[in-house]
Amino acid sequence: MNVAGIKTHFAGWRDWELNPIVVKELRQAVRSRAVTIMLLLFLAGLFITSLGFLISQSFEVDANLRLGGSMFSAFAGVLAFCSLLFIPLYLGIRVAVERQTFNQDLLYVSTLSPARIIFGKFLCGAYVTGLFFSACMPFMAFTNLLRGVDLPTVFFILAYLYLAVCAVNQGAIFLACLPASLPVKILFAIIGLGFCVSLAGSLVGYSFLMMEEGVGAMMSHSTFWNNAMTFLAIIAAVTGLFFVLSVALIAPPSANRALPVRLYFTGAWLVTGLIALSWYWWQPVSPYVSVWEFLSFILFLFALLVVISNADQFSLRVRRTIPANRFKRAFAFLFYNGAAGGLVWLVLLALTTYFITYAVLQAELHPVHHTGRGAVVTTVDQSDLEFQYKLGIVLLYTFAYALTALFLHRRFWPQRPAKLSSLIAIILAAAWALMPGLILFFANKLSWQSIEGEQLGNVFNVFSMRDASSLPPHLLFASAWLALAVLLNLRWFFRQVKNFAPLLPADPENQPPVIG
């Protein structure tokens, strides 16, 4: 490349600038007393911990050959708890304050895109997390001078702790972006802090396991790298999901909020599914496929509540982006705003997930699998197939509840906000689960035997039943209910398909206003 080419290549770099949200947040973090006080308390905790270990060692007769490992484990625990408790809470409070309607701050007056705003918040959290980790590094280096810990273990544990904290930071930003009142956000914060405490305990326990086995010795095995890459993929998928959800929450109501979320959700579902299947190919006794199905179904449940809360009307901004080509429009129908396309999208994902897992469980019934590792003898418990059977019934019930709530809202309360559909679905499922118990309680006939008995329509009763012979009536009832709910919503669905059309230049809505 000649000199002129080099100048042309770097000419555009003059227009590059750091994310202004990062500059704003870091300036406020430097001026914040909370960050300074917490960092000083964190350093004091590390110093007191190291001093306690050294004083206790001075009273010992024999030298502790694993003193470095013990000190590093204690430092990792202090680092995990302080980072997971303070940094997400700090970020969440700042974003929640900016989301209040009385505070016309950056989220309301800035011309920056929602993605750039959320990414700036995330980078600020990553920087503050790096600040805490860098403050802890001298203490970690001191433990390496003692015995009982090697450098690969130190770097690996610090890396996975840092990634976990960054993922929790993005989750805190997502909770702060929720359009909820202040008491509800405080409740979410309390639940989130409890989750952070449990997560910190799990991470510290895993670090103890790494300390015992030694990361340097495990790096020569392919299983270690498979586990590490799987963990990295899960952390990246969770962080990305919270990121796109946060962007959708602060985006204008007229924007196509569903498009990036559904595209990312589908991509993450596909990638994690391929990882689970690759684990099954490598180790046929691996439970990753069943875990992938279970976690996917939990996300499908929350996605279903969001989907049925979508409005029926498409904004002009969305209609201008609808493709004119029929095939492209059919594909876009699944990923654009609207409850009808979202329902079809979720049905396709749920059925694909269910039948893939069912095929894997059926394959495990064969006594021998021929994989890339050779012939491996495996067996599958019949309880796994029974759980899969129950999960299919629960899937039918879930869509039946959602479609029934959708019909009740559109039929009796069409003027109310679309969010009412999800509330009706939750109330319907809860009422159907509680009413039989209340009736039996007031009739003085409530017992464990009655709870485990057959209660058609109660989705929670499916897992409480011990007798598998009672599951077919549940399957027939759920199928009939879902078929009826589909018929009731069929007219609404076709109307939504018809309304999903691009905005033509001749349409009255697309004409500029007449002045004068």
C-alpha positions, 0 to 999 in steps of 0.5 A, a space after each residue: 500500500 502506497 503513502 496515498 493509500 495509507 492517508 486515505 485509509 486513516 483519513 476517516 479516523 479523524 471522525 471517530 469519537 468515543 461513545 459519549 455515554 461512556 464519557 458522561 458516565 465515567 465523569 459522573 462515576 469519578 465524581 461519585 462518592 459511592 464509587 470512591 467509598 466502595 473501592 476504598 472499602 473493597 481495598 480495606 477488605 482485601 488488606 484485612 483478609 491478607 493480614 488475617 491470613 499472615 497473622 494466623 500463619 505466624 502462629 503455626 509451627 509448620 509452614 502452610 504449603 497451600 497458603 497462596 491458594 487459600 489466600 487467593 480463594 478468599 480474595 476471589 470470594 471478596 472480589 465476587 461478592 463486592 463486584 456482584 453486589 455493588 456494580 450492578 446496583 450502581 448501574 441499575 440505580 443510575 439507569 432507573 433514575 434516568 428512566 423516570 418521566 420527571 427526569 428529562 435526562 439523556 434518554 429523552 432528549 438525546 439524538 443518540 440511538 438506543 443501541 448506542 446509549 445502552 452500549 455506553 452504559 454497558 461499557 461504563 459498567 465494564 470499565 468500573 468492573 475492570 477498575 475493581 479487578 485491577 485494584 485486586 490484581 496486586 493482592 492476586 500477584 502476592 498470592 502467586 509469590 506464595 505456594 498453592 496457586 499457579 498463574 493459569 489458574 489465577 488468570 482463568 478464574 479472574 477472566 470468568 469472574 469478570 465475564 460473569 460480572 459484566 453479564 450481571 451488569 447488563 441484566 441490571 441495566 435491563 431491569 432498570 429499563 423496564 417500564 414499571 413503577 418505583 416500588 416494582 423496580 425496588 422489588 426487582 432490585 431486591 430479587 436481583 440482589 438475592 440472585 447476585 448473592 447466590 451467583 457469587 456463592 456458585 462462582 466462588 465454589 467453582 473457583 475452589 474446584 478450579 483451585 483444587 484441580 489446577 487449570 494448568 494441568 487441565 488445559 491439555 485436555 479437550 474437555 476443558 476447552 469444550 467446557 470453557 467455550 460452552 461457558 463463554 457462549 452462554 455468557 455471551 448469549 445471556 449478555 446479548 439477550 439482555 442488551 437487545 431487550 434493553 434497547 427495545 425497551 428504551 426505543 420509541 413506541 413507533 419503532 420496530 422493537 420486535 425485529 432485533 429481539 426476535 432475530 437475536 433470540 432465534 440466532 442465540 437459540 440456534 447457536 446454543 442448540 448446535 452446542 448442545 447437539 455437539 455435546 451429545 455427539 461427543 458424549 451421548 450421556 450428556 444432559 445438555 440437550 435436555 437442559 437446552 430444551 428446559 431453559 428454552 421453554 422458560 424463555 419461550 414462556 416469558 416471550 409468549 407473555 410479551 408477544 400477546 401484549 403487542 398492539 394490533 396496529 402497525 405504525 407508519 414507521 413500521 409499515 414503510 419497512 414492510 417488504 413488497 415481495 410476498 416471500 420476504 413479507 412472509 418471513 418479515 411477518 414472523 419478526 416484525 411487531 404484532 402478536 400474530 406473527 410472534 405467535 407463529 414464530 414462537 410455535 415454530 421454535 417451540 415445536 422444533 425444540 420439542 421434537 429435537 429433544 424427543 428425537 435425542 431421547 429416543 436415540 438414547 433408548 438404543 443400547 449402543 451409539 456410534 459416535 466420533 469417540 467410538 461405540 458407547 453404551 448408554 441408557 436413558 431413564 424412562 422418567 426422562 421420556 415421561 417428563 418430555 410427555 408432561 412438557 408437551 402437555 404443558 406446552 399445549 396448555 400454555 398456548 391455550 391460556 395465551 390464546 384464550 387471554 388474547 380472545 377475551 381481551 380483543 372481544 370484551 376490552 378492545 379499548 384497553 392497552 394490549 398489555 392486558 392480554 398477558 395479565 389475563 393469561 396470568 390470572 387465568 392460569 393462577 385461578 384455574 390452579 387455585 380454584 379447585 384447591 379452594 373449593 376442596 378446602 372449604 369442603 374440608 376435602 383438601 389432601 395430598 391425594 386430591 392435589 395429586 389427583 386429576 385436575 383437567 385444565 390445571 397446568 401445575 397439576 401435570 407435574 404433581 401427578 404421580 400416576 402416568 396413566 392420568 396424563 392422556 386425559 390432560 393431553 386430550 383436554 389441552 389439545 381440545 382447548 387449544 383447538 377451540 382457542 385457535 378457532 376463536 382467534 382465527 378471524 383476528 389472525 387473518 385480519 392481522 395477516 391482511 393488515 401486514 402490508 407495506 405503505 404504498 405511495 398512494 396511501 392517504 397516510 403517506 401523503 404530506 400534510 396540506 398547509 394553508 
